[in-house]
Structure formats: structure tokens, C-alpha cells
Amino acid sequence: MNLRMLRHFLNGGVIVVRLLFIVLFMLWSQGQADAQIIIVPIEEVKFEAPALPPPLWRTNLLVMKELALPAMQTFSEKATTAAPKFSLMPSTVRTVLSYEHVSGDFGRTTSNEGEGQQRKEHEIEFDGDVVSIYSKIAWNTHRISVGTMIFYDSLGLDSFDMHRVGIMFFGKHQWPISQSLDIGLTANGNYARNIMDSRIDNVDFQDFNTFGGNISISLEFDTQEIYRAIAISEPKISRLYFAGGLSLSYQFQKDDVERESFIFSSGEVVQEVDDQHLLMLGANFGMRMGSRFAMSIYGIWNYDATEYKGSLRDTDDNYLDVILEGSWSPLPEGKVNFGYKRILFYQEIDSNQIFVGISWRF
């Protein structure tokens, strides 16, 4: 009898130990689940827009190339634009169409994969094509130019589609300091509406507005007056006029959305900046060949001085634009320009662009 009771006691002890083990395992599992919730948020983190657009798709290149350091005029063009008087009729109208192929990535985002699932990280891929068009309308006097530019970009990229339409108002004043040298001061304000369509599963990019401004100072030279002095003795040389310039520019850009970046290593969500600061140092050099042709080459160094907090902290902050442009004036009032742009020394994105434009003077 005692032996049977001892056996039942031992069996009951085994059952109790098993129950205790099951309870302890359940508590341990619950603790692990709680720890996972702390480390990887299950609730959705809203990303209202992709990472801030890289510098090459802000209005800085328009400012530098169209305003601070415009392409060299042909001799025929320059002869018809000398010291016009102010008029309600625009002095010049210019439209440029471009195609750009890009590849690379710029920033990261995460998607909500469902309840209890770890968020999935995605590179924001900038592989695809960009088609752009802008029109510039200017009212010019001898030393002052004011006007507006309307621009539209269509971006078809791996991570998103984007349509960007905007307007810029600008003014430029030039002061002569010698027969062939001018100092120029350029300022502008701009606005753009960005319409987004995400191509990443479980990630929603919202539309947003962009506001900005720019100020540039430039030193421009033109040897036309110098070469006039040797036109009689060396007529062939006198037709090879040179021109160019240097420019320093600062641009500020801000948008109206809040961005959050999830840091996987620390499990924290940080608020990304919504403004960008860009410095540019540019130079161009051109040569007139006869009365109707001109060639120009640009080099523009871009430095992104923004202090990013999230996924853009490790992105490259400087790169170089190189542009080759040709101009042809078939008529005294009209000009056709064409060219190629290449981005160098930019780790995140590779870009090649071709463009063609038409200008008309009234």
C-alpha cells in the first residue's frame, strides 16, 4: 500500500514539474514577444514622402545655367540684343526639352508587413528615365533682367513615379567693372508641386509642395570689345570671340511634409529634416565661331550642406556637373541650342542627359 502511494506521489510530482515547465516557457515566450515589440515597432510608421529629392532634381541647375552663368551668345545674337529698352513685350522666350537616364538609390524606407511582423527595409531606387521641359520668359534692359520660368518634370523610376510642376521668379543685375568684365547678382524664389505614386509594396508616398530660393554672385567676361581692335589687321582671329564666367551660389529648399526614418540598429524612429541647403561653385567657358555658332563648356561643383538625421546620413554630399552646349543662330531673332550633361563623382546616382532648346528674341 505504501509502495502504491509512493508511486502515485511520484507521478503527480512529474505532472506538477511539467506544468511548471510549461508555465515558465509561456512566460519566457511572452517576455520575448514583449521585447520584440519594443525593439521593432508593430504599429505602422507613416512615410508621407520618399527621402528628400537628391540635389540634381532641385532648381539649382536652372539657376546656375540659365541665370548666373548663361550659355555664350552667338555673334549674331549678341548684335541684336544690345541695350534694349524696357517694354511690356517680353525680350526673350526660351523653351528647353531634355531626356535623362538615371540609376542608383537615394535613401531608404520601411514597409509594414502586418501585425507581429518585423518591418521590411527598402532602398529608394532611382533607376529610370526623366523627361523635363521648361520655358523662360525674360524682360531685359541693358543691365537688368527679370522674368519667370515654368518647369515640368516626369520621373518614371523603379521605386516611384513623380510629376513635378513649378514656377520660378527671378531677377538679375549686372555692373560693368571694365571693358570686358561684369559682376552679376541673381536672386530667385520658386515653388513646385510634387505628385507621387509609390511602386514599393505597402509603402505610400504622399504628394507634397516645395518652396525655395537662391542667391548667386558671378563674374563674367566677354572679349568681343577687345577683339574689335584687331579686326582690321587679323580678320580671321577677330571672329573667334571668347566669353565665360565664375559663379558662387547658395540655394535653400523646404517642403511641407513630415518624414520619419526607422533606425534598425537602435530601434528608434527619428524625424528627418524637411529643408535642404546647397552650395554651388560654377564656371563656364565659350567660344564664338563665326557669326552664327558658339560652343560652351560648364563645370559646376555642388555641395549638399544639409545635416540629415535618418537614412540619408551616409549619402555623398558633393558631386560635379559637366555640360557641353552648342548654339546656332539661323536667324537674327532665333537660336537653337543643344547639349549633353553628365554627373561625376556622385556615389548614389549616375545620370546622363541630352537636351535641345529654342530661343526667340522680340
ZARO-858445 format. One record per residue (C-alpha): residue number from 0; residue in one letter; x, y, z. Coordinates in pm, 1 decimal. Last residue first. Layout:
<recs>
[rec NUM,"A",[X,Y,Z]] ...
</recs>
This chain:
<recs>
[rec 361,"F",[1139.7,9017.2,-7978.9]] [rec 360,"R",[1401.0,8746.8,-7926.7]] [rec 359,"W",[1333.9,8374.5,-7974.5]] [rec 358,"S",[1509.1,8081.1,-7813.2]] [rec 357,"I",[1479.5,7708.4,-7894.4]] [rec 356,"G",[1618.0,7424.8,-7684.4]] [rec 355,"V",[1762.3,7074.9,-7705.5]] [rec 354,"F",[1874.7,6847.0,-7424.6]] [rec 353,"I",[2066.8,6527.5,-7351.8]] [rec 352,"Q",[2114.3,6388.8,-7002.1]] [rec 351,"N",[2327.4,6119.7,-6837.2]] [rec 350,"S",[2299.0,6042.1,-6466.2]] [rec 349,"D",[2455.8,5811.9,-6206.1]] [rec 348,"I",[2319.8,5827.9,-5852.0]] [rec 347,"E",[2445.3,5743.1,-5503.2]] [rec 346,"Q",[2823.1,5773.4,-5533.5]] [rec 345,"Y",[2837.3,6107.8,-5712.9]] [rec 344,"F",[3185.6,6171.6,-5856.8]] [rec 343,"L",[3059.1,6284.7,-6199.0]] [rec 342,"I",[2717.1,6387.5,-6336.7]] [rec 341,"R",[2694.8,6424.3,-6715.9]] [rec 340,"K",[2512.0,6680.4,-6928.9]] [rec 339,"Y",[2485.5,6688.9,-7308.5]] [rec 338,"G",[2393.4,6969.8,-7545.4]] [rec 337,"F",[2170.4,7152.1,-7789.7]] [rec 336,"N",[2089.4,7516.6,-7863.0]] [rec 335,"V",[1878.1,7666.1,-8139.4]] [rec 334,"K",[1862.7,8044.0,-8177.6]] [rec 333,"G",[1617.8,8293.8,-8324.5]] [rec 332,"E",[1597.4,8669.5,-8379.7]] [rec 331,"P",[1897.2,8709.7,-8614.9]] [rec 330,"L",[1801.6,8385.2,-8789.9]] [rec 329,"P",[1987.8,8052.6,-8819.0]] [rec 328,"S",[2154.2,8122.4,-8481.8]] [rec 327,"W",[2332.7,7805.0,-8368.3]] [rec 326,"S",[2439.1,7718.9,-8014.9]] [rec 325,"G",[2636.2,7424.3,-7875.0]] [rec 324,"E",[2646.8,7300.5,-7517.9]] [rec 323,"L",[2873.2,7067.3,-7319.9]] [rec 322,"I",[2785.3,7024.9,-6952.8]] [rec 321,"V",[2979.6,6873.0,-6662.4]] [rec 320,"D",[2803.7,6856.5,-6325.0]] [rec 319,"L",[3025.1,6763.6,-6028.5]] [rec 318,"Y",[2935.5,6594.1,-5699.8]] [rec 317,"N",[2912.2,6660.1,-5327.7]] [rec 316,"D",[2737.5,6528.1,-5014.4]] [rec 315,"D",[2750.7,6151.7,-5068.4]] [rec 314,"T",[2489.3,5973.2,-4859.6]] [rec 313,"D",[2570.9,5842.3,-4511.5]] [rec 312,"R",[2319.2,6047.4,-4312.1]] [rec 311,"L",[2045.4,5998.2,-4571.2]] [rec 310,"S",[1865.4,5721.0,-4379.7]] [rec 309,"G",[1788.0,5947.5,-4086.1]] [rec 308,"K",[1931.8,6265.3,-3936.1]] [rec 307,"Y",[2047.9,6472.4,-4236.0]] [rec 306,"E",[2258.6,6784.0,-4177.3]] [rec 305,"T",[2216.3,6962.4,-4512.8]] [rec 304,"A",[2533.6,7113.1,-4664.3]] [rec 303,"D",[2486.4,6947.9,-5006.2]] [rec 302,"Y",[2784.9,7060.7,-5215.4]] [rec 301,"N",[2758.2,7100.4,-5592.6]] [rec 300,"W",[3055.5,7170.2,-5822.8]] [rec 299,"I",[2951.8,7305.0,-6162.6]] [rec 298,"G",[3176.9,7268.5,-6469.3]] [rec 297,"Y",[3038.7,7411.6,-6790.7]] [rec 296,"I",[3156.4,7401.9,-7153.2]] [rec 295,"S",[3032.8,7637.0,-7424.0]] [rec 294,"M",[3030.0,7640.2,-7806.1]] [rec 293,"A",[2912.7,7917.3,-8039.2]] [rec 292,"F",[2790.2,7939.8,-8398.4]] [rec 291,"R",[2621.9,8211.2,-8608.4]] [rec 290,"S",[2871.9,8493.3,-8663.2]] [rec 289,"G",[3193.4,8297.9,-8697.3]] [rec 288,"M",[3295.5,8060.6,-8423.3]] [rec 287,"R",[3214.8,8213.8,-8086.7]] [rec 286,"M",[3397.0,8048.6,-7796.1]] [rec 285,"G",[3276.0,7955.6,-7451.2]] [rec 284,"F",[3397.4,7896.8,-7098.1]] [rec 283,"N",[3187.6,7818.4,-6795.1]] [rec 282,"A",[3247.0,7808.3,-6422.1]] [rec 281,"G",[3036.3,7702.5,-6125.8]] [rec 280,"L",[3056.7,7685.0,-5747.8]] [rec 279,"M",[2736.7,7563.4,-5588.0]] [rec 278,"L",[2620.8,7545.8,-5226.4]] [rec 277,"L",[2305.4,7359.1,-5127.5]] [rec 276,"H",[2093.2,7371.0,-4815.2]] [rec 275,"Q",[1796.4,7137.2,-4768.8]] [rec 274,"D",[1481.8,7155.4,-4559.0]] [rec 273,"D",[1239.7,6893.4,-4427.0]] [rec 272,"V",[1478.2,6723.0,-4184.6]] [rec 271,"E",[1403.9,6364.8,-4084.2]] [rec 270,"Q",[1226.0,6291.1,-3757.1]] [rec 269,"V",[1378.2,5986.1,-3594.2]] [rec 268,"V",[1222.3,5647.6,-3516.2]] [rec 267,"E",[1431.2,5433.7,-3286.1]] [rec 266,"G",[1507.1,5061.3,-3297.8]] [rec 265,"S",[1877.3,5120.2,-3242.5]] [rec 264,"S",[2030.8,4926.4,-3533.8]] [rec 263,"F",[1713.6,4934.7,-3740.9]] [rec 262,"I",[1682.4,5315.6,-3748.3]] [rec 261,"F",[1331.8,5397.1,-3872.9]] [rec 260,"S",[1318.2,5731.5,-4057.3]] [rec 259,"E",[1023.0,5965.4,-4022.1]] [rec 258,"R",[931.6,6238.3,-4270.5]] [rec 257,"E",[696.2,6528.6,-4210.7]] [rec 256,"V",[563.2,6709.2,-4516.0]] [rec 255,"D",[556.8,7076.8,-4624.6]] [rec 254,"D",[877.5,7118.9,-4823.5]] [rec 253,"K",[1191.4,7331.3,-4794.5]] [rec 252,"Q",[1476.4,7436.3,-5029.7]] [rec 251,"F",[1756.0,7687.6,-4977.6]] [rec 250,"Q",[2011.3,7760.9,-5250.3]] [rec 249,"Y",[2350.2,7931.7,-5230.1]] [rec 248,"S",[2551.7,8026.7,-5540.8]] [rec 247,"L",[2906.2,8118.4,-5636.7]] [rec 246,"S",[2967.1,8199.3,-6003.8]] [rec 245,"L",[3259.9,8216.3,-6245.3]] [rec 244,"G",[3246.7,8335.5,-6606.2]] [rec 243,"G",[3284.8,8283.1,-6975.3]] [rec 242,"A",[3348.4,8452.1,-7309.2]] [rec 241,"F",[3579.2,8414.0,-7610.1]] [rec 240,"Y",[3547.0,8571.2,-7954.0]] [rec 239,"L",[3697.3,8391.0,-8252.8]] [rec 238,"R",[3589.5,8622.1,-8538.8]] [rec 237,"S",[3880.0,8862.4,-8476.9]] [rec 236,"I",[4126.9,8584.7,-8549.2]] [rec 235,"K",[4010.2,8563.6,-8909.3]] [rec 234,"P",[4006.8,8942.7,-8956.7]] [rec 233,"E",[4366.0,8992.0,-8836.5]] [rec 232,"S",[4473.8,9351.7,-8918.7]] [rec 231,"I",[4128.6,9507.3,-8943.8]] [rec 230,"A",[3954.7,9313.2,-8666.5]] [rec 229,"I",[4242.8,9364.5,-8421.7]] [rec 228,"A",[4072.5,9628.9,-8206.4]] [rec 227,"R",[3734.2,9452.9,-8225.8]] [rec 226,"Y",[3894.6,9164.3,-8041.6]] [rec 225,"I",[3899.2,9358.7,-7715.3]] [rec 224,"E",[3532.7,9455.5,-7748.3]] [rec 223,"Q",[3426.6,9092.7,-7803.3]] [rec 222,"T",[3638.4,8955.0,-7519.5]] [rec 221,"D",[3347.3,8877.2,-7285.5]] [rec 220,"F",[3391.4,8823.8,-6911.6]] [rec 219,"E",[3150.6,8733.6,-6632.0]] [rec 218,"L",[3199.5,8738.6,-6253.7]] [rec 217,"S",[2901.0,8596.1,-6068.0]] [rec 216,"I",[2706.9,8626.2,-5744.6]] [rec 215,"S",[2414.2,8396.8,-5672.4]] [rec 214,"I",[2110.1,8397.0,-5443.8]] [rec 213,"N",[1852.6,8119.7,-5432.7]] [rec 212,"G",[1506.5,8050.0,-5301.2]] [rec 211,"G",[1280.9,7764.3,-5207.9]] [rec 210,"F",[937.9,7611.8,-5164.0]] [rec 209,"T",[831.8,7252.1,-5225.8]] [rec 208,"N",[480.9,7108.7,-5200.9]] [rec 207,"F",[390.2,6746.8,-5125.8]] [rec 206,"D",[204.4,6442.9,-5258.7]] [rec 205,"Q",[205.3,6132.7,-5039.5]] [rec 204,"F",[424.1,5824.9,-5077.1]] [rec 203,"D",[254.3,5506.8,-4955.8]] [rec 202,"V",[461.4,5197.9,-4881.8]] [rec 201,"N",[296.9,4854.6,-4852.1]] [rec 200,"D",[456.5,4732.4,-5179.4]] [rec 199,"I",[700.2,4979.4,-5337.4]] [rec 198,"R",[586.9,5140.9,-5665.3]] [rec 197,"S",[468.5,5460.9,-5498.7]] [rec 196,"D",[280.1,5731.7,-5689.7]] [rec 195,"M",[378.2,6090.9,-5608.1]] [rec 194,"I",[265.1,6437.7,-5722.9]] [rec 193,"N",[519.8,6710.2,-5639.6]] [rec 192,"R",[401.5,7073.4,-5662.6]] [rec 191,"A",[685.5,7321.6,-5706.4]] [rec 190,"Y",[755.0,7678.7,-5589.0]] [rec 189,"N",[1046.4,7911.1,-5661.4]] [rec 188,"G",[1209.8,8234.8,-5548.4]] [rec 187,"N",[1500.8,8395.4,-5729.9]] [rec 186,"A",[1809.3,8611.1,-5691.5]] [rec 185,"T",[2098.7,8697.0,-5924.0]] [rec 184,"L",[2388.2,8941.5,-5877.3]] [rec 183,"G",[2628.7,8994.0,-6167.3]] [rec 182,"I",[2975.2,9147.9,-6186.6]] [rec 181,"D",[3089.3,9238.2,-6536.7]] [rec 180,"L",[3428.2,9222.6,-6712.2]] [rec 179,"S",[3529.6,9307.1,-7074.5]] [rec 178,"Q",[3568.0,9684.0,-7083.3]] [rec 177,"S",[3598.3,9702.8,-6707.2]] [rec 176,"I",[3389.7,9685.2,-6388.7]] [rec 175,"P",[3047.5,9666.1,-6550.7]] [rec 174,"W",[2759.8,9603.9,-6304.5]] [rec 173,"Q",[2496.4,9339.3,-6384.8]] [rec 172,"H",[2156.2,9292.8,-6218.6]] [rec 171,"K",[1948.2,8975.1,-6225.4]] [rec 170,"G",[1589.0,8898.1,-6123.1]] [rec 169,"F",[1396.7,8576.2,-6090.9]] [rec 168,"F",[1051.8,8425.2,-6045.4]] [rec 167,"M",[1029.2,8045.8,-6056.9]] [rec 166,"I",[733.2,7819.6,-6127.1]] [rec 165,"G",[664.9,7454.4,-6066.4]] [rec 164,"V",[539.2,7119.8,-6189.8]] [rec 163,"R",[667.8,6785.8,-6066.7]] [rec 162,"H",[518.2,6453.6,-6166.1]] [rec 161,"M",[659.9,6153.2,-5984.7]] [rec 160,"D",[652.0,5778.2,-6033.9]] [rec 159,"F",[801.4,5565.7,-5759.5]] [rec 158,"S",[1050.7,5297.9,-5657.8]] [rec 157,"D",[1176.5,5185.4,-6001.5]] [rec 156,"L",[1165.6,5533.6,-6154.3]] [rec 155,"G",[945.7,5714.8,-6407.5]] [rec 154,"L",[1009.2,6083.4,-6334.4]] [rec 153,"S",[814.0,6348.7,-6527.7]] [rec 152,"D",[948.3,6700.8,-6473.4]] [rec 151,"Y",[773.8,7031.3,-6550.6]] [rec 150,"F",[913.5,7385.1,-6538.0]] [rec 149,"I",[782.3,7742.3,-6565.5]] [rec 148,"M",[1046.4,8015.1,-6558.1]] [rec 147,"T",[981.0,8381.4,-6482.4]] [rec 146,"G",[1131.4,8716.9,-6559.4]] [rec 145,"V",[1361.1,8998.9,-6468.6]] [rec 144,"S",[1681.0,9117.8,-6639.3]] [rec 143,"I",[1875.0,9433.8,-6560.2]] [rec 142,"R",[2192.9,9574.1,-6718.4]] [rec 141,"H",[2099.0,9688.6,-7071.8]] [rec 140,"T",[1729.5,9613.6,-7028.9]] [rec 139,"N",[1571.7,9272.9,-7036.7]] [rec 138,"W",[1225.9,9123.4,-6981.4]] [rec 137,"A",[1253.2,8745.8,-6964.3]] [rec 136,"I",[1031.2,8443.8,-7030.1]] [rec 135,"K",[1183.1,8102.3,-6963.0]] [rec 134,"S",[1014.8,7775.4,-7052.2]] [rec 133,"Y",[1092.4,7438.6,-6900.9]] [rec 132,"I",[1062.5,7078.7,-7010.5]] [rec 131,"S",[1174.5,6759.4,-6842.1]] [rec 130,"V",[1167.7,6385.1,-6914.1]] [rec 129,"V",[1327.0,6159.7,-6653.0]] [rec 128,"D",[1402.0,5791.1,-6700.7]] [rec 127,"G",[1467.1,5501.4,-6465.5]] [rec 126,"D",[1666.4,5376.0,-6169.7]] [rec 125,"F",[1620.6,5598.1,-5863.4]] [rec 124,"E",[1563.1,5313.7,-5617.4]] [rec 123,"I",[1455.4,5400.1,-5264.8]] [rec 122,"E",[1620.2,5111.5,-5080.6]] [rec 121,"H",[1365.2,4911.4,-4886.8]] [rec 120,"E",[1356.5,4786.3,-4525.4]] [rec 119,"K",[1089.2,4546.2,-4408.2]] [rec 118,"R",[914.8,4599.9,-4074.7]] [rec 117,"Q",[914.5,4294.4,-3849.6]] [rec 116,"Q",[586.2,4111.5,-3836.6]] [rec 115,"G",[352.7,4097.7,-3536.6]] [rec 114,"E",[68.9,4255.0,-3729.3]] [rec 113,"G",[143.5,4300.9,-4096.8]] [rec 112,"E",[438.3,4374.1,-4329.3]] [rec 111,"N",[453.7,4748.8,-4259.3]] [rec 110,"S",[706.4,4896.2,-4502.6]] [rec 109,"T",[1041.7,5065.2,-4441.8]] [rec 108,"T",[1221.9,5349.7,-4622.8]] [rec 107,"R",[1570.8,5410.5,-4755.6]] [rec 106,"G",[1774.5,5698.3,-4903.3]] [rec 105,"F",[1899.1,5780.2,-5252.7]] [rec 104,"D",[1945.9,5492.4,-5495.7]] [rec 103,"G",[2122.1,5440.8,-5827.6]] [rec 102,"S",[2047.9,5482.1,-6197.8]] [rec 101,"V",[1945.8,5777.6,-6413.9]] [rec 100,"H",[1854.8,5838.5,-6777.0]] [rec 99,"E",[1773.5,6198.8,-6865.7]] [rec 98,"Y",[1574.8,6346.9,-7154.3]] [rec 97,"S",[1554.1,6722.7,-7202.8]] [rec 96,"L",[1329.1,6987.1,-7361.8]] [rec 95,"V",[1420.4,7357.0,-7345.0]] [rec 94,"T",[1199.0,7658.2,-7418.2]] [rec 93,"R",[1322.0,8019.4,-7443.3]] [rec 92,"V",[1133.1,8345.5,-7477.5]] [rec 91,"T",[1322.5,8673.9,-7496.8]] [rec 90,"S",[1251.8,9047.2,-7466.0]] [rec 89,"P",[899.5,9008.8,-7331.4]] [rec 88,"M",[653.9,9279.2,-7450.4]] [rec 87,"L",[573.5,9524.2,-7173.2]] [rec 86,"S",[886.1,9710.1,-7274.9]] [rec 85,"F",[1216.9,9813.0,-7118.5]] [rec 84,"K",[1467.6,9949.2,-7366.7]] [rec 83,"P",[1712.7,9718.5,-7538.2]] [rec 82,"A",[2085.9,9766.5,-7469.3]] [rec 81,"A",[2244.3,9529.8,-7724.6]] [rec 80,"T",[2030.3,9227.0,-7805.7]] [rec 79,"T",[2063.2,9212.2,-8186.9]] [rec 78,"A",[2444.6,9211.3,-8200.3]] [rec 77,"K",[2463.0,8947.1,-7927.1]] [rec 76,"E",[2250.2,8703.5,-8125.0]] [rec 75,"S",[2453.5,8737.7,-8446.3]] [rec 74,"F",[2780.9,8697.2,-8251.6]] [rec 73,"T",[2646.7,8382.8,-8086.6]] [rec 72,"Q",[2562.4,8411.3,-7719.3]] [rec 71,"M",[2756.9,8209.0,-7462.4]] [rec 70,"A",[2544.3,7998.7,-7230.3]] [rec 69,"P",[2408.6,8168.1,-6920.8]] [rec 68,"L",[2613.3,8170.4,-6598.8]] [rec 67,"A",[2401.2,8316.0,-6314.7]] [rec 66,"L",[2067.3,8290.1,-6495.9]] [rec 65,"E",[2009.5,7988.7,-6721.6]] [rec 64,"K",[2294.7,7757.6,-6619.5]] [rec 63,"M",[2325.0,7836.9,-6249.3]] [rec 62,"V",[1958.5,7893.2,-6172.7]] [rec 61,"L",[1833.0,7605.9,-6386.0]] [rec 60,"L",[2095.3,7380.0,-6228.3]] [rec 59,"N",[1981.5,7474.8,-5876.6]] [rec 58,"T",[1612.0,7406.2,-5935.5]] [rec 57,"R",[1616.1,7076.6,-5748.6]] [rec 56,"W",[1639.8,6744.8,-5920.2]] [rec 55,"L",[2021.8,6708.8,-5908.7]] [rec 54,"P",[2024.9,6776.6,-5535.1]] [rec 53,"P",[1864.7,6445.0,-5441.2]] [rec 52,"P",[1495.0,6452.2,-5355.5]] [rec 51,"L",[1431.0,6417.7,-4981.9]] [rec 50,"A",[1359.7,6058.1,-4889.1]] [rec 49,"P",[1023.8,5945.0,-5009.1]] [rec 48,"A",[708.1,6118.8,-4892.8]] [rec 47,"E",[445.2,6075.7,-4621.4]] [rec 46,"F",[616.7,5783.0,-4453.9]] [rec 45,"K",[382.7,5672.1,-4177.5]] [rec 44,"V",[519.9,5436.3,-3915.5]] [rec 43,"E",[277.2,5146.8,-3880.4]] [rec 42,"E",[242.7,4985.3,-3538.9]] [rec 41,"I",[448.1,4671.0,-3490.8]] [rec 40,"P",[751.1,4862.0,-3364.4]] [rec 39,"V",[1067.9,4650.6,-3370.1]] [rec 38,"I",[1272.7,4666.2,-3048.3]] [rec 37,"I",[992.0,4721.9,-2800.2]] [rec 36,"I",[755.5,4480.5,-2972.9]] [rec 35,"Q",[1031.5,4221.2,-2983.4]] [rec 34,"A",[1089.4,4255.7,-2608.8]] [rec 33,"D",[720.3,4195.5,-2544.0]] [rec 32,"A",[732.8,3884.1,-2760.8]] [rec 31,"Q",[1040.6,3760.7,-2576.0]] [rec 30,"G",[869.2,3817.0,-2244.0]] [rec 29,"Q",[562.9,3629.6,-2365.3]] [rec 28,"S",[785.7,3339.8,-2467.5]] [rec 27,"W",[951.2,3336.1,-2124.4]] [rec 26,"L",[612.2,3337.7,-1950.9]] [rec 25,"M",[489.1,3053.1,-2172.0]] [rec 24,"F",[805.5,2853.7,-2105.7]] [rec 23,"L",[767.9,2908.6,-1729.2]] [rec 22,"V",[407.4,2788.7,-1741.1]] [rec 21,"I",[500.1,2481.0,-1946.6]] [rec 20,"F",[788.6,2398.5,-1711.2]] [rec 19,"L",[562.3,2438.8,-1407.7]] [rec 18,"L",[305.7,2209.6,-1564.7]] [rec 17,"R",[575.3,1951.0,-1637.6]] [rec 16,"V",[702.7,1973.5,-1279.5]] [rec 15,"V",[346.7,1928.4,-1149.3]] [rec 14,"I",[294.5,1624.8,-1371.8]] [rec 13,"V",[623.7,1468.4,-1254.6]] [rec 12,"G",[526.0,1529.4,-894.1]] [rec 11,"G",[191.3,1359.4,-951.7]] [rec 10,"N",[369.2,1054.0,-1087.7]] [rec 9,"L",[599.5,1048.0,-784.0]] [rec 8,"F",[307.3,1071.9,-545.7]] [rec 7,"H",[120.5,799.2,-728.6]] [rec 6,"R",[427.7,569.3,-700.0]] [rec 5,"L",[468.2,648.2,-329.3]] [rec 4,"M",[102.8,566.8,-269.9]] [rec 3,"R",[148.0,230.6,-441.9]] [rec 2,"L",[459.9,149.8,-235.0]] [rec 1,"N",[278.8,236.8,86.8]] [rec 0,"M",[0.0,0.0,0.0]] 
</recs>
